[in-house]
């Protein structure tokens, strides 16, 4: 970020009046040529009808060279930049002393809402729910770390036709004992049975379900009480998963929360001339934007998902006045979000609305579906992760060692592995969950990074730096590996910012993995404890900073970092 500002200033001085906001300094593709490079002189040459080398020369002539040891112009106009060792060591000192490991507090005074996880009530969470929960929570943590005030809202699917089916099923298909000890699993069973009966030819059951729904919508006390009970049980079950995953919400406002205001929204749409009747339904025509037609009131008078999201956004803006609202859902809902974002803007909404879509998850190469019989419950997935991690922990342990911490450790490793296997992929891509990859101790996995952290901790203990990573004295850059690791560590705040700007925790995960790899080649090539002072101390400082970066980065991904593994 600092070097980008310096090079940008040189562009501005060389070509006064130009807009160089897109100029970027990036890591060198080959460290033979320098530490960093900037390729933007090429584009600029076109704009100013210069040959690219000339453009690069003009920029180089204006460059403030204080921090550079060497500036080269290569090929058709690349600026290759080598920073001075003193620049690196000064920045390392600053980063070590900085609050929040240097993460800029860009979000101070700004509020955002993040809508994630948002499962449907009365159903058990399964492996498919992990993505919204884990990706959403990482985005939540990253924005909080940047100083934003975040409202994390779990927009539960807690209203709709399924409750008619559930109430009817609850009354007639569950035994008294089942009703007395109601669980989400029983609710799910009751829904499946009742929905099947609603498909019967005569339509009697279906009609009865509808009648229960109407009673609920009209505020019938008995049905409302049942509905509340179903929601309460569902939330308690979801919370059990969230506690394991270290996920916390500020609010649990489900769709039902906006129930009373959907009529107003539709009236507003009509007043603004945005809605029209079509075959008995009320729709907003978005053909001009090639987004088709969005129904906002069905022909039976009921409202739908679009209406509920419009009512919800209105409420969020009135209550929080956030600068943006982020929605994390699967990619199949893309059209839904495009449609209602467009309607909201037509209604005057100025808040940035962002949809972060994620791809499908398959399991060990197979699509997840009831038919495949691999619709694994989240609870079971997490239990399996702990079981497998426990086996790994025990296999690496001296048989005589104290085992009392093993279960907790296995939870930290197992949950971390499950999360990281998701977060290490770009959210937009489809991913496959495989136990071997998730729990691998080598390669790009959660456990690999956790081990890397535990190893630094034990190195620090051996060095006598018992309480944490504390820094003493200065840094020193001797070897090429040391230099590359140092430059990579300085990039940490930048990686956090890039992850937030792209809404992709994977940017941070990739950064952490690369950092761990650079650390490992440094560690293998440079003696640390056996070095003479002051190099020994300087190297320990670099290790300590690596530990801090890794711990903080993993925390932003929601992954715990045990000190001993
Ligand atoms: N309940 C929905 C689902 O299970 C996700 C809701 C996302 N949030 C929203 N405001 N639409 O897919």
Boltz pocket constraint, residues with backbone or C-beta under 6 A from the ligand:
constraints:
  - pocket:
      binder: B
      contacts: [[A, 115], [A, 117], [A, 118], [A, 119], [A, 120], [A, 155], [A, 156], [A, 157], [A, 309], [A, 312], [A, 327], [A, 328], [A, 329]]
      max_distance: 6.0
